[in-house]
């Protein structure tokens, strides 16, 4: 019985943690949230000292069209969430989703979200466009380590939407607005497609 309870607790813990590379859960207080409103988001590159040690990554997008990449990503809306998976039939975690989408276009990318920290070219959020990658912290918002990600689907005069594999309540692939919740976790936007 103890083994069953331990396994159940472990599985629940993994599902709750989602795509985060950081496994410490930290709740954002009202004051911290207020400090990180969408008006006060860093333009680019707010990462931890540890993140700066992650090697730069060059992603050869092979002249793929970012609009086509996002259009394909949108065909996956509704695919369930599964931690650690890049297999559509099983579900995706956030980086598994990004890996799967890029793989469809024969584009090789890192498998783990934190490895995108120094990939591509950072761009200010207000200049982001369809196909850019948007990077967030994991559940630990104090460390500034990338732990969640998705593709920007639109930037309509600063109203940013993105597609990602969300872990909350096993939601799966959805399009979200850059809400106050995501604003507290925003790290930066990177462009991997040629201008």
Buried (B, 14 or more C-beta within 10 A) or exposed (E): EEEEEEEEEEEEEEBBBBBBBBEEEBEBEEEEBEEBEBEEBBEBBBBBEEBEEBEEBEBEBEEBEBEEBBEBBBEBEEBBBBBBBBEBEEBBBBBBBBBBBBEBBEBEBBEBBBBBBBBBEBBEBEEBBBBBBBBBBBBBBEBBBBBBBBBBBBBEEEEBBBBBBBBEEEBBBBBBEBEEEBBBBBBBBBBBBEE
